[in-house]
């Protein structure tokens, strides 16, 4: 299926679900240089020049879809957290939640947010304050006509259970406290049969070898379909995570 790359960016201010967890004490009303405010608890929250629509247009014109991710058909959403300072500048930009299959998306989203022009800062008691913001940036590949992507039988939760059940943490990597994620690509024919297994990047040889072994255990994938509903050859990409804390 011929895919034409198209970027769609979603940007909005999230609620206190990320900024302030349930049970936290309320932010003090006094204005202090050291306090970082939740935008929903102050009198006036920060505003990007021209508003949210202008911010979305800014991202659309300044973010470049990472070439490797585009070629592999990877899409995803990166949640970026940052602080709007009292002078409206942006600081402390980092990834709150990224795309494991394509770390380049995380880096690109951070790069673009760091280029933001000055905002109208948040206000409390008539004075500008430091305000924490979280913006989700979505990377999507869109075609003129839409089909259906390949998928794991039972969905992503079933895939994670399969990985957890079969994963054997390499002893050498475990001894050296090596963690990471290995993106695996399955080459799938139109019947859903897995024809080949490849790793897309290699943080560590032992981790990559084990991730490929896991991929080879998967024999069947729901094949992708063209806009008319006909099964087609495709790729299925997923990530095998190695985390010692879960062992």
C-alpha positions in Angstrom: 0.0 0.0 0.0 1.5 3.3 -1.0 1.7 5.6 2.0 2.0 9.4 1.8 3.5 10.8 5.0 1.4 13.4 6.7 2.1 14.9 10.1 -0.7 15.4 12.6 0.1 17.2 15.8 -2.2 17.3 18.8 -1.3 19.9 21.4 -3.3 20.8 24.5 -2.9 21.5 28.2 -3.6 18.4 30.2 -5.5 18.4 33.5 -3.9 17.9 36.9 -3.7 14.2 36.3 -0.1 14.6 35.3 0.8 17.8 37.1 -0.6 17.1 40.6 -1.5 13.6 41.9 -4.5 12.9 44.1 -3.7 13.4 47.7 -1.0 16.1 47.1 -1.4 19.2 49.3 -2.9 22.2 47.4 -0.4 24.6 45.9 0.0 27.7 48.2 -1.6 30.9 47.0 1.5 33.0 47.7 3.7 33.9 44.7 7.3 32.7 45.1 10.2 32.4 42.6 10.7 28.7 43.6 7.1 27.6 43.3 6.0 25.8 40.1 2.3 26.1 39.6 -0.3 23.8 38.0 -2.0 25.8 35.2 -5.4 24.9 36.5 -4.8 26.3 40.0 -3.8 29.8 39.1 -5.8 32.9 38.0 -4.5 33.0 34.5 -2.8 30.1 32.8 0.1 30.5 30.2 -0.9 31.2 26.6 1.2 30.5 23.5 1.3 33.5 21.2 -1.8 33.3 19.1 -3.4 30.5 21.2 -3.6 26.8 20.9 -4.3 26.8 17.1 -1.2 28.9 16.6 0.9 26.4 18.7 -0.4 23.4 16.6 0.6 25.2 13.4 4.0 26.1 14.8 4.6 22.4 15.7 3.4 21.2 12.3 5.8 23.6 10.5 8.8 23.0 12.8 8.7 19.3 13.6 10.3 16.8 11.1 9.0 13.2 11.1 12.2 11.1 11.9 13.1 9.3 8.6 13.8 5.9 10.2 10.4 5.9 11.9 8.6 7.0 8.7 10.3 4.2 6.8 9.3 1.6 9.4 5.7 2.9 9.5 6.0 3.8 13.2 3.6 6.3 14.7 3.1 7.4 18.3 2.5 10.2 20.8 5.2 11.9 22.9 4.2 13.7 26.1 6.5 16.6 26.7 6.6 18.4 30.1 8.2 21.9 30.5 8.0 25.0 32.5 6.8 28.4 31.3 9.0 30.8 33.2 7.8 34.2 34.6 9.2 36.0 31.5 7.4 33.6 29.2 10.4 31.6 28.2 10.4 27.8 28.1 12.7 25.7 30.3 13.2 22.2 31.8 11.9 20.5 28.7 11.9 16.7 29.0 10.0 13.6 27.9 7.3 12.6 30.3 6.2 9.6 28.2 7.8 8.7 24.9 7.6 6.3 22.0 9.8 3.2 22.8 9.8 2.0 19.2 11.2 5.2 18.0 13.3 7.3 20.5 14.0 9.7 17.7 10.4 11.0 18.0 11.1 11.9 21.7 14.2 13.8 20.7 12.5 15.6 17.9 9.5 16.6 20.1 11.9 18.0 22.7 13.9 19.9 20.1 10.8 21.6 18.7 9.4 22.5 22.1 12.7 24.1 23.0 12.4 26.5 20.0 9.0 27.9 21.2 8.8 31.6 21.3 8.0 33.3 24.6 4.5 32.7 26.0 2.3 35.0 27.9 3.2 33.7 31.4 0.8 32.3 34.0 -0.5 34.9 36.5 -1.3 34.6 40.3 -2.2 37.5 42.5 -1.5 39.8 39.6 2.1 38.6 39.2 3.7 36.3 36.7 4.5 32.8 38.0 6.4 29.7 36.9 3.9 27.1 35.5 4.3 23.5 34.6 2.8 22.4 31.2 2.4 19.1 29.5 1.8 18.8 25.7 1.1 15.6 23.8 2.7 15.6 20.4 1.3 13.0 18.0 3.3 11.6 15.0 1.0 9.9 12.5 1.5 8.6 9.0 -1.7 9.1 6.9 -2.5 7.9 3.5 -4.9 9.3 0.9 -6.9 6.1 1.5 -6.9 4.2 4.8 -6.5 0.5 5.3 -5.9 -1.5 8.4 -2.5 -2.0 10.1 -1.3 -5.5 11.1 -1.9 -6.4 14.7 -1.1 -9.0 17.3 -4.0 -11.5 18.0 -5.7 -10.3 21.2 -4.2 -6.8 21.1 -1.2 -5.1 22.8 -2.1 -6.4 26.2 -1.9 -10.0 25.0 1.4 -9.3 23.3 2.9 -7.9 26.5 1.7 -11.0 28.4 3.3 -13.2 25.7 6.6 -11.4 26.0 6.5 -11.5 29.9 5.8 -15.2 29.8 8.6 -16.1 27.4 11.3 -13.5 28.2 14.6 -14.9 29.5 16.8 -12.0 30.7 20.3 -12.6 29.4 22.5 -13.5 32.4 25.4 -11.3 31.2 23.2 -8.3 30.7 21.5 -8.9 34.1 24.9 -9.2 35.9 26.0 -5.9 34.3 22.7 -4.1 35.1 22.0 -3.5 31.4 18.5 -2.5 30.6 16.8 -1.2 27.5 14.2 -1.8 24.8 14.7 -3.5 21.5 12.4 -2.7 18.6 11.5 -5.8 16.6 10.1 -5.9 13.1 8.1 -8.9 11.9 7.8 -9.3 8.1 4.2 -10.6 7.7 2.7 -12.0 4.5 -1.0 -11.5 3.5 -2.0 -14.8 5.2 -0.6 -13.5 8.6 2.4 -15.8 8.6 5.6 -14.3 10.0 8.3 -14.6 7.3 11.2 -12.9 8.9 12.3 -11.3 12.2 14.6 -8.3 12.5 15.8 -6.0 15.2 15.7 -2.3 14.4 18.4 -1.0 16.8 20.8 -2.7 19.1 21.4 -1.3 22.6 23.2 -4.5 23.6 24.0 -7.7 21.7 22.6 -10.0 24.3 19.3 -8.0 24.6 19.0 -7.9 20.8 19.5 -11.7 20.5 16.9 -12.4 23.1 14.4 -10.0 21.6 14.8 -11.7 18.2 14.3 -15.1 19.8 11.0 -13.8 21.3 10.0 -12.5 17.9 10.6 -15.9 16.3 8.2 -17.5 18.8 5.4 -15.5 17.1 4.0 -17.5 14.2 0.9 -15.6 13.3 -0.1 -11.9 13.1 -3.4 -10.4 11.9 -2.3 -9.1 8.5 -2.7 -5.6 7.3 -5.5 -4.8 4.9 -5.9 -2.4 2.0 -8.7 0.1 1.8 -10.9 -2.5 0.2 -10.4 -4.9 3.0 -8.0 -7.3 1.2 -5.1 -8.7 3.2 -1.7 -7.5 2.1 2.0 -8.1 3.0 3.2 -5.8 5.8 5.4 -5.3 8.8 4.5 -5.5 12.4 6.7 -3.6 14.9 6.8 -4.0 18.6 9.3 -3.4 21.5 10.7 -6.0 23.9 11.6 -4.2 27.1 14.3 -5.4 29.5 13.8 -3.9 33.0 15.6 -5.3 35.9 13.2 -3.8 38.4 10.5 -6.1 37.1 12.5 -9.2 37.7 
